[in-house]
Amino acid sequence: MSHPPIDQAPAWQALAGHAETVRGRHLRELFADQRRGLDFSRRAAGLTLDLSKQRWCHETLGLLLDLAREARMPEAIEALLSGQHVNISEDRPALHTALRLPEEASLVVDGNDVVPGVHESLAKMGTMVERLHASQWRGATGRPIHDVVNLGVGGSDLGPLMVTHALADYRPDDVPHIDVHFASTMDGSQLVDYLSRFNPETTLFVISSKSFTTIDTLSNARTAQDWLMTRLVKEGNARVDESMVMRQHFIGVSAKPDKMTKWGIAESSQLEFWEWVGGRYSLWGAIGLPIALVIGMKNFRDLLAGAHAMDRHFAAAPLADNLPVLLALAGIWNANFLGIRAHSILPYDGRLEYFAAYLEQLEMESNGKSATHEGHEVNYSTCPVLWGQLGPNAQHAFYQLLHQGTQPVVCDFIAPLRRYDEVKDDATRAHLKAQHRLTLANCFAQSRLLMLGDDAIDEPGERPGHKRYRGNQPSTTLLLDRLTPATLGALIALYEHKVYVQATIWGINPFDQWGVELGKQIAGETGDMLANHAGHERMDASTRALIEAVWQAEAAGEE
């Protein structure tokens, strides 16, 4: 999908000129149009997207849609969903959307229908989930598994962690309680806590790594393996051998079955996914095993169905009504024409506590690029710096900067319209619904104040400088009908497709991460120096001194 540098396109030039004429307009002026809220809102797949608080007008949106057409957006969407090799640097498709296709669908890619393999993997995952839920998967000593620890990092951790937390309310009532935990840090600080508390006889580890070479994950896996072998084999249990421990206490999830086998994981305990699934896009398949363990396969399939509903909308909706396209264009306008390069994600629902962290990887690892498909350095901004926190908590943390700081920030406010309908006790339900209304009131009030500034405050007289609010901070509001597996699936898919639309316009590849790979390579070389006490003399002065400080600390500890 290569094309000339987008900043040379007529629509880009028109937008640059348009920005000069409208940059000084305040949002309060734009809201003189009483239809603005309706005109800039769209609905799909259980979501309502309100873009009326963006600093744009109908002419802006028209020019942005022209830009999308000049980037051949309809063709790009078709290329993604049909399995063309949109991951140009690695010459392969990016088929995370295939992971949520229904079983009766067909998608032939490079001569093979990928759908049967996807559903075979889901079926094998479903069997594992069923056995664990039925207490039929037992440890080496015959006791049923109680604690499942997912060992992964990046997309093998952030996606499952986010979804299991968001959908914890959907844990099936008719299964024994299985606790799912996550350990990602290579320093072992998360894992050591689990190992100090869990019973090795009832603990199962899921090693999730696309390449099955990720040092963070495998270092944790080796520690877990040693813990199990020491506690279950070496401490004199004659009925247990190492092969039993490996078979009953480890599941591997990877695109490299040969490496899983070499590590010692039984073939029956392996779940496979494919090279055409990027790690940060992988929660929809076998990497989602922890999700299915928490919410059950039915709800997991509802998650897939919600994402697929957004896929269908992305494929079929006109650009002017297409939620991912519109969300992406708002980001293009802010980053490239208004100079707003900070983006905050602010969910107003405690279940979405990890959503901002998930999006940090999805967006910044995907679009934190500075070279086009042709290898040319871009001379325009790509992905903004993205961060966030639960909105009610952030109000007491960094909202001060949003309201009265010196740099512009665009915010995404996310909230469900309805909550607590299922609570049976009338009094408790009434109290909880009142809390939910209070949360929504704060969500709507904060975006209004960011928009209007002092004009949102009905107070007579002049306000002192330290109480002035400039406003004119753009924001998007995303409302879910309710937070369900289906609407969460649609929400995640919305942001996935937004990333792809922006990458298409910027002419960059959102499906590789060479910066990450380089960091791993250099870390490996540095690790060898630390371990071998040699080779550091060719490092820069700072790194030499840091390495020597480690050696000195180790020597002092041995005295």
C-alpha positions as CSV (number, residue, x, y, z in Angstrom):
1,M,0.0,0.0,0.0
2,S,2.8,2.4,-0.8
3,H,2.0,5.9,-1.9
4,P,3.9,9.3,-2.3
5,P,4.6,11.1,1.0
6,I,1.2,12.1,2.4
7,D,2.3,15.6,3.3
8,Q,2.7,16.3,-0.4
9,A,-0.9,15.3,-1.1
10,P,-3.3,18.1,-2.1
11,A,-5.6,17.3,0.8
12,W,-2.7,17.6,3.3
13,Q,-1.8,21.0,1.9
14,A,-5.4,22.1,2.0
15,L,-5.6,21.0,5.6
16,A,-2.5,22.9,6.5
17,G,-4.0,26.1,5.0
18,H,-7.3,25.4,6.7
19,A,-5.6,24.9,10.1
20,E,-4.1,28.4,9.8
21,T,-7.6,29.9,9.5
22,V,-9.3,27.9,12.2
23,R,-6.6,27.3,14.8
24,G,-7.6,30.4,16.8
25,R,-11.2,29.4,17.1
26,H,-12.4,28.4,20.5
27,L,-14.6,25.4,21.1
28,R,-17.2,27.6,22.8
29,E,-17.6,29.4,19.5
30,L,-18.0,26.2,17.6
31,F,-20.8,25.1,20.0
32,A,-22.9,28.0,18.9
33,D,-24.2,25.4,16.4
34,Q,-27.0,23.6,18.4
35,R,-26.8,20.6,16.1
36,R,-23.1,20.0,16.7
37,G,-23.5,17.2,19.2
38,L,-25.6,15.2,16.8
39,D,-23.7,16.0,13.7
40,F,-20.4,14.7,15.1
41,S,-21.7,11.6,16.8
42,R,-22.0,8.1,15.3
43,R,-23.1,4.7,16.6
44,A,-22.0,1.1,15.9
45,A,-21.7,-2.3,17.6
46,G,-23.0,-1.0,20.9
47,L,-20.8,2.0,21.0
48,T,-21.5,5.7,20.7
49,L,-18.7,7.9,19.5
50,D,-19.0,11.7,20.2
51,L,-16.4,13.8,18.4
52,S,-18.2,17.1,18.8
53,K,-15.7,18.3,21.3
54,Q,-12.8,18.1,18.8
55,R,-11.5,21.4,17.6
56,W,-12.9,21.0,14.0
57,C,-15.8,21.9,11.9
58,H,-17.7,20.4,9.0
59,E,-15.1,21.8,6.5
60,T,-12.3,20.2,8.5
61,L,-13.9,16.8,8.5
62,G,-14.5,17.1,4.7
63,L,-10.9,17.8,4.1
64,L,-9.8,15.0,6.4
65,L,-12.1,12.6,4.5
66,D,-10.4,13.8,1.3
67,L,-7.1,13.0,2.8
68,A,-8.3,9.5,3.7
69,R,-9.4,9.0,0.1
70,E,-6.1,10.2,-1.3
71,A,-4.4,7.6,1.0
72,R,-6.8,5.1,-0.7
73,M,-8.4,4.2,2.6
74,P,-11.2,1.9,1.2
75,E,-8.5,-0.1,-0.6
76,A,-6.4,-0.3,2.5
77,I,-9.3,-1.5,4.6
78,E,-10.0,-4.2,2.0
79,A,-6.3,-5.2,1.9
80,L,-6.2,-5.7,5.7
81,L,-9.4,-7.7,6.0
82,S,-8.7,-9.9,2.9
83,G,-5.3,-11.0,4.0
84,Q,-3.0,-9.0,1.7
85,H,0.6,-8.5,2.9
86,V,0.0,-5.2,4.7
87,N,3.0,-6.0,7.0
88,I,5.4,-4.9,4.3
89,S,8.7,-5.0,6.2
90,E,8.1,-8.7,7.1
91,D,6.2,-9.5,3.9
92,R,3.1,-11.1,5.5
93,P,-0.5,-10.3,6.3
94,A,-1.8,-9.0,9.6
95,L,-4.7,-11.3,10.3
96,H,-5.8,-10.6,13.8
97,T,-9.3,-10.0,12.4
98,A,-9.3,-13.6,11.1
99,L,-9.1,-14.8,14.7
100,R,-12.7,-13.5,15.3
101,L,-14.3,-14.8,12.0
102,P,-17.2,-17.1,12.6
103,E,-16.7,-20.8,12.0
104,E,-18.8,-20.8,8.8
105,A,-16.7,-18.1,7.2
106,S,-13.9,-18.6,4.7
107,L,-10.7,-16.5,4.2
108,V,-8.2,-17.8,1.7
109,V,-4.8,-16.3,2.2
110,D,-1.8,-17.3,0.1
111,G,-3.8,-20.3,-1.1
112,N,-4.9,-21.6,2.3
113,D,-8.2,-21.1,4.1
114,V,-7.1,-19.8,7.6
115,V,-10.5,-20.2,9.3
116,P,-10.5,-23.9,10.0
117,G,-7.1,-23.7,11.7
118,V,-8.3,-20.7,13.8
119,H,-11.3,-22.7,15.0
120,E,-9.3,-25.9,15.7
121,S,-7.1,-23.8,18.0
122,L,-10.2,-22.3,19.7
123,A,-11.6,-25.8,20.1
124,K,-8.4,-27.1,21.7
125,M,-8.4,-24.1,24.0
126,G,-12.0,-24.7,24.9
127,T,-11.2,-28.3,25.8
128,M,-8.4,-27.1,28.1
129,V,-10.7,-24.6,29.7
130,E,-13.4,-27.2,30.2
131,R,-11.0,-29.6,31.9
132,L,-9.7,-26.9,34.2
133,H,-13.2,-25.7,35.1
134,A,-14.4,-29.3,35.7
135,S,-11.3,-30.0,38.0
136,Q,-10.3,-32.7,35.5
137,W,-6.9,-31.1,34.9
138,R,-4.8,-32.2,37.8
139,G,-1.3,-31.6,39.0
140,A,1.4,-34.3,39.2
141,T,0.2,-35.4,42.6
142,G,-3.4,-35.7,41.5
143,R,-4.8,-32.5,43.1
144,P,-6.9,-30.2,40.9
145,I,-5.4,-27.0,39.6
146,H,-6.4,-23.9,41.6
147,D,-3.9,-21.1,40.6
148,V,-3.0,-20.4,36.9
149,V,-0.1,-18.0,36.3
150,N,0.3,-16.5,32.9
151,L,4.0,-15.9,32.1
152,G,4.2,-13.3,29.3
153,V,5.1,-9.8,28.5
154,G,3.8,-7.1,26.1
155,G,0.9,-8.3,24.1
156,S,1.1,-11.7,25.8
157,D,0.4,-10.0,29.1
158,L,-1.3,-6.6,28.6
159,G,-4.3,-7.8,26.6
160,P,-5.3,-10.8,28.7
161,L,-4.6,-8.8,31.9
162,M,-6.8,-5.9,30.7
163,V,-9.7,-8.1,29.5
164,T,-9.8,-10.4,32.5
165,H,-10.0,-7.5,34.8
166,A,-12.6,-5.7,32.7
167,L,-14.8,-8.8,32.5
168,A,-14.4,-10.3,35.9
169,D,-18.1,-9.8,36.5
170,Y,-18.7,-12.4,33.8
171,R,-17.0,-15.3,35.6
172,P,-19.4,-18.3,35.2
173,D,-21.3,-19.2,38.4
174,D,-21.2,-23.0,37.7
175,V,-17.4,-23.6,37.8
176,P,-15.0,-24.0,40.6
177,H,-13.0,-20.9,41.5
178,I,-9.8,-20.8,39.5
179,D,-7.5,-17.9,40.2
180,V,-5.7,-16.4,37.2
181,H,-2.5,-14.4,37.8
182,F,0.0,-12.5,35.6
183,A,3.8,-12.3,35.9
184,S,5.6,-10.2,33.3
185,T,8.6,-8.5,34.8
186,M,12.0,-10.1,34.1
187,D,13.3,-9.2,37.6
188,G,11.0,-11.9,39.1
189,S,9.4,-9.5,41.6
190,Q,5.9,-10.6,40.6
191,L,6.7,-14.2,40.3
192,V,8.5,-14.5,43.7
193,D,5.3,-13.3,45.4
194,Y,3.3,-16.1,43.9
195,L,5.9,-18.8,44.6
196,S,6.0,-17.8,48.2
197,R,2.2,-18.2,48.6
198,F,1.0,-20.9,46.1
199,N,0.9,-24.6,46.5
200,P,3.1,-26.2,43.7
201,E,0.7,-29.2,43.6
202,T,-2.2,-27.0,42.4
203,T,-0.4,-24.4,40.3
204,L,-0.3,-24.3,36.5
205,F,1.9,-22.0,34.4
206,V,1.0,-20.7,31.0
207,I,4.1,-19.7,29.0
208,S,2.9,-17.2,26.4
209,S,5.5,-16.1,23.9
210,K,5.0,-15.8,20.1
211,S,8.7,-16.6,19.4
212,F,9.3,-18.7,22.5
213,T,12.6,-16.9,22.9
214,T,11.5,-13.8,24.9
215,I,14.0,-13.5,27.7
216,D,11.6,-11.9,30.1
217,T,9.1,-14.8,29.8
218,L,11.6,-17.6,29.6
219,S,13.6,-16.4,32.7
220,N,10.3,-16.5,34.7
221,A,9.5,-19.9,33.2
222,R,12.8,-21.4,34.2
223,T,12.4,-20.1,37.7
224,A,8.9,-21.6,37.9
225,Q,10.2,-24.9,36.5
226,D,12.9,-25.0,39.1
227,W,10.4,-24.3,41.9
228,L,8.1,-27.1,40.7
229,M,10.9,-29.6,40.3
230,T,12.4,-28.8,43.7
231,R,9.1,-29.0,45.5
232,L,7.5,-31.9,43.6
233,V,10.4,-34.1,42.5
234,K,13.6,-33.4,44.4
235,E,12.0,-33.4,47.9
236,G,11.4,-37.1,47.8
237,N,8.0,-37.7,46.1
238,A,8.6,-41.1,44.5
239,R,5.3,-40.9,42.6
240,V,6.3,-37.8,40.6
241,D,8.9,-37.5,37.9
242,E,10.0,-34.5,35.8
243,S,8.0,-35.5,32.8
244,M,4.8,-35.6,34.9
245,V,5.5,-32.1,36.1
246,M,6.1,-30.8,32.7
247,R,3.0,-32.4,31.3
248,Q,0.6,-31.4,34.1
249,H,1.9,-28.0,35.2
250,F,2.8,-26.2,32.0
251,I,0.9,-25.0,29.0
252,G,2.7,-23.3,26.1
253,V,1.2,-20.8,23.7
254,S,3.4,-19.8,20.8
255,A,3.8,-19.7,17.0
256,K,6.8,-22.0,17.4
257,P,5.7,-25.5,18.4
258,D,9.2,-26.9,17.9
259,K,10.6,-24.6,20.5
260,M,7.8,-25.5,22.9
261,T,8.6,-29.2,22.4
262,K,12.3,-28.6,22.9
263,W,11.6,-26.7,26.2
264,G,9.7,-29.8,27.4
265,I,6.1,-28.9,27.0
266,A,3.9,-31.8,25.9
267,E,2.2,-31.6,22.6
268,S,-1.2,-32.0,24.2
269,S,-0.4,-28.9,26.4
270,Q,0.5,-26.7,23.4
271,L,-1.6,-24.0,21.9
272,E,-0.5,-22.6,18.6
273,F,-1.0,-19.3,16.8
274,W,0.5,-17.9,13.7
275,E,3.3,-15.6,12.5
276,W,0.6,-13.4,10.9
277,V,-0.7,-12.4,14.3
278,G,1.2,-9.6,16.0
279,G,1.7,-10.0,19.7
280,R,-0.2,-6.8,20.6
281,Y,-3.1,-8.0,18.4
282,S,-3.1,-11.6,19.7
283,L,-5.6,-11.7,22.6
284,W,-8.3,-13.0,20.3
285,G,-6.8,-16.4,19.9
286,A,-4.7,-18.8,22.1
287,I,-3.0,-15.9,23.9
288,G,-6.5,-15.3,25.3
289,L,-6.5,-18.6,27.3
290,P,-6.3,-16.7,30.6
291,I,-9.4,-14.7,29.5
292,A,-11.4,-17.8,28.7
293,L,-10.3,-19.3,32.0
294,V,-11.9,-16.3,33.8
295,I,-15.0,-15.7,31.8
296,G,-15.6,-19.1,30.1
297,M,-15.6,-20.0,26.4
298,K,-19.2,-18.7,25.8
299,N,-18.3,-15.2,27.0
300,F,-14.9,-15.4,25.2
301,R,-16.8,-16.1,21.9
302,D,-19.0,-13.1,22.7
303,L,-15.8,-11.0,22.9
304,L,-14.8,-12.3,19.5
305,A,-18.3,-11.6,18.1
306,G,-18.2,-8.0,19.4
307,A,-14.9,-7.4,17.7
308,H,-16.2,-9.0,14.5
309,A,-19.2,-6.7,14.5
310,M,-16.7,-3.8,14.5
311,D,-14.8,-5.4,11.7
312,R,-17.9,-5.6,9.6
313,H,-18.7,-2.0,10.4
314,F,-15.1,-1.0,9.4
315,A,-15.5,-2.9,6.1
316,A,-18.9,-1.7,5.1
317,A,-19.6,1.8,6.6
318,P,-18.9,4.8,4.4
319,L,-15.8,6.8,5.5
320,A,-18.0,9.6,6.8
321,D,-19.8,7.2,9.1
322,N,-17.0,4.8,9.9
323,L,-16.1,5.0,13.6
324,P,-12.5,3.8,13.3
325,V,-11.9,6.2,10.4
326,L,-13.4,9.2,12.2
327,L,-11.5,8.5,15.4
328,A,-8.3,8.2,13.4
329,L,-8.9,11.4,11.5
330,A,-9.5,13.3,14.7
331,G,-6.0,12.1,15.8
332,I,-4.4,13.1,12.5
333,W,-6.0,16.6,12.8
334,N,-4.7,17.0,16.4
335,A,-1.2,15.6,15.9
336,N,-0.4,17.0,12.4
337,F,-2.3,20.2,12.1
338,L,-3.0,21.5,15.6
339,G,0.3,20.4,17.1
340,I,-1.3,18.4,19.9
341,R,1.0,15.5,20.6
342,A,-0.1,14.3,24.0
343,H,-3.1,12.0,24.3
344,S,-4.7,10.8,27.6
345,I,-7.0,7.8,27.9
346,L,-9.5,8.3,30.8
347,P,-12.0,5.5,31.5
348,Y,-14.8,6.2,34.0
349,D,-15.3,2.6,35.1
350,G,-13.0,0.8,37.5
351,R,-13.2,-2.4,35.4
352,L,-11.2,-0.6,32.7
353,E,-8.3,0.1,35.0
354,Y,-5.7,-1.5,32.6
355,F,-7.2,-0.2,29.3
356,A,-4.9,2.8,29.1
357,A,-1.8,0.6,29.6
358,Y,-3.1,-1.8,26.9
359,L,-3.6,1.1,24.4
360,E,-0.1,2.5,25.3
361,Q,1.4,-0.6,23.7
362,L,-1.2,-0.9,20.9
363,E,-0.7,2.6,19.7
364,M,2.9,3.5,20.5
365,E,4.5,0.2,19.5
366,S,2.4,0.2,16.3
367,N,2.7,3.8,15.2
368,G,5.8,5.0,17.0
369,K,7.7,5.0,13.7
370,S,9.7,7.5,11.8
371,A,10.3,5.8,8.4
372,T,7.8,5.2,5.6
373,H,7.2,2.0,3.8
374,E,9.9,3.1,1.3
375,G,12.4,3.7,4.1
376,H,12.3,7.5,3.9
377,E,12.4,9.4,7.1
378,V,9.0,11.2,7.8
379,N,9.0,14.9,8.3
380,Y,5.7,15.0,10.2
381,S,4.5,13.7,13.5
382,T,3.2,10.2,13.8
383,C,2.0,8.6,17.1
384,P,1.5,11.0,20.0
385,V,2.7,10.2,23.5
386,L,-0.2,8.3,25.0
387,W,-0.9,7.6,28.7
388,G,-3.8,7.4,31.0
389,Q,-5.5,6.3,34.2
390,L,-9.0,5.8,35.6
391,G,-10.7,9.1,35.2
392,P,-12.0,9.5,38.7
393,N,-8.5,8.8,40.1
394,A,-6.8,11.0,37.5
395,Q,-9.0,13.9,38.6
396,H,-7.0,13.9,41.8
397,A,-3.7,13.5,40.1
398,F,-2.9,15.0,36.7
399,Y,-6.1,16.8,35.7
400,Q,-4.5,20.0,37.1
401,L,-2.2,19.9,34.1
402,L,-5.1,19.3,31.7
403,H,-7.1,22.3,33.0
404,Q,-4.4,24.8,33.7
405,G,-1.1,23.5,32.3
406,T,0.8,25.0,29.4
407,Q,0.6,22.3,26.8
408,P,-2.5,21.0,24.9
409,V,-3.6,17.4,25.5
410,V,-6.4,15.5,23.7
411,C,-8.4,13.2,26.0
412,D,-10.6,10.1,25.3
413,F,-13.3,9.8,27.9
414,I,-14.8,6.2,28.1
415,A,-17.8,5.1,30.1
416,P,-20.7,2.6,30.1
417,L,-24.2,4.2,30.0
418,R,-25.7,1.5,32.2
419,R,-24.4,-0.5,35.1
420,Y,-25.6,-2.6,38.1
421,D,-28.9,-3.6,36.6
422,E,-28.1,-7.2,37.6
423,V,-27.7,-6.5,41.4
424,K,-30.6,-8.3,43.1
425,D,-30.8,-6.4,46.4
426,D,-33.0,-3.3,45.8
427,A,-31.2,-1.0,48.3
428,T,-27.7,-2.0,47.2
429,R,-28.7,-1.6,43.5
430,A,-30.1,1.9,44.2
431,H,-26.9,3.0,46.0
432,L,-24.6,1.5,43.3
433,K,-26.7,3.1,40.5
434,A,-26.4,6.5,42.3
435,Q,-22.6,6.0,42.3
436,H,-22.6,5.2,38.6
437,R,-24.6,8.4,37.9
438,L,-22.1,10.4,40.0
439,T,-19.3,8.9,37.9
440,L,-21.0,9.8,34.7
441,A,-21.6,13.3,36.0
442,N,-17.9,13.7,36.6
443,C,-17.0,12.3,33.2
444,F,-19.4,14.7,31.4
445,A,-18.4,17.7,33.6
446,Q,-14.7,17.2,33.0
447,S,-15.0,17.1,29.2
448,R,-17.3,20.2,29.3
449,L,-14.8,22.1,31.5
450,L,-11.9,21.2,29.2
451,M,-13.9,22.4,26.3
452,L,-15.4,25.7,27.6
453,G,-13.0,26.7,30.3
454,D,-14.3,29.7,32.4
455,D,-17.5,29.8,30.4
456,A,-18.6,26.5,32.0
457,I,-18.7,28.3,35.4
458,D,-21.7,30.4,36.3
459,E,-20.2,32.9,38.7
460,P,-20.4,36.6,38.7
461,G,-17.4,38.9,38.6
462,E,-13.8,38.6,37.3
463,R,-11.9,35.5,38.3
464,P,-8.3,35.8,39.6
465,G,-5.6,34.4,37.3
466,H,-5.0,31.3,39.5
467,K,-8.7,30.3,39.1
468,R,-8.9,30.8,35.3
469,Y,-9.5,27.9,32.9
470,R,-8.6,28.5,29.3
471,G,-10.6,25.6,28.0
472,N,-10.3,24.7,24.3
473,Q,-8.8,21.3,25.1
474,P,-10.3,18.8,22.6
475,S,-11.7,15.5,23.7
476,T,-13.6,12.4,22.5
477,T,-16.3,10.7,24.5
478,L,-16.9,7.0,23.9
479,L,-20.0,5.5,25.5
480,L,-20.7,1.8,25.7
481,D,-24.3,0.7,26.1
482,R,-23.1,-1.6,28.8
483,L,-19.6,-3.1,29.5
484,T,-20.1,-6.6,28.2
485,P,-17.8,-9.1,26.4
486,A,-19.3,-8.0,23.1
487,T,-19.0,-4.2,23.6
488,L,-15.5,-4.6,25.0
489,G,-14.5,-6.6,21.9
490,A,-16.0,-3.8,19.7
491,L,-14.1,-1.2,21.7
492,I,-10.7,-2.9,21.4
493,A,-11.3,-3.5,17.7
494,L,-12.2,0.1,17.2
495,Y,-8.8,1.2,18.5
496,E,-7.0,-1.5,16.5
497,H,-8.6,-0.2,13.3
498,K,-8.0,3.4,14.3
499,V,-4.2,2.6,14.5
500,Y,-4.3,1.0,11.1
501,V,-6.1,4.0,9.5
502,Q,-3.6,6.4,10.9
503,A,-0.6,4.3,9.8
504,T,-2.1,4.1,6.3
505,I,-2.3,7.9,6.1
506,W,1.2,8.4,7.6
507,G,2.6,5.7,5.2
508,I,4.1,3.6,8.0
509,N,3.9,0.0,9.0
510,P,2.0,-0.6,12.3
511,F,2.7,-4.3,12.4
512,D,6.5,-4.4,13.0
513,Q,8.5,-3.2,16.0
514,W,12.2,-3.1,15.0
515,G,12.9,-0.6,17.8
516,V,11.9,-3.2,20.3
517,E,14.0,-5.9,18.6
518,L,17.1,-3.7,18.6
519,G,16.7,-3.1,22.3
520,K,16.5,-6.9,23.0
521,Q,19.7,-7.4,20.9
522,I,21.7,-4.8,22.8
523,A,20.4,-6.0,26.1
524,G,21.6,-9.5,25.3
525,E,25.1,-8.2,24.5
526,T,25.2,-6.2,27.7
527,G,24.0,-9.2,29.7
528,D,26.9,-11.2,28.4
529,M,29.3,-8.5,29.5
530,L,27.8,-8.4,33.0
531,A,28.0,-12.2,33.3
532,N,31.5,-12.7,31.7
533,H,33.2,-9.7,33.3
534,A,34.6,-8.8,29.9
535,G,34.0,-6.7,26.8
536,H,32.8,-3.6,28.5
537,E,35.9,-1.6,27.5
538,R,34.3,-0.9,24.1
539,M,31.2,0.7,25.7
540,D,30.7,4.4,26.2
541,A,31.9,5.9,29.5
542,S,28.5,5.9,31.1
543,T,27.7,2.2,30.3
544,R,31.2,1.2,31.4
545,A,30.7,2.9,34.8
546,L,27.3,1.3,35.3
547,I,28.6,-2.2,34.5
548,E,31.5,-1.7,36.9
549,A,29.1,-0.5,39.6
550,V,27.3,-3.9,39.3
551,W,30.5,-5.9,39.5
552,Q,31.5,-3.9,42.6
553,A,28.2,-4.4,44.2
554,E,28.3,-8.2,43.5
555,A,31.9,-8.4,44.9
556,A,30.8,-6.5,48.1
557,G,27.9,-9.0,48.5
558,E,30.3,-11.9,48.4
559,E,32.6,-10.6,51.1
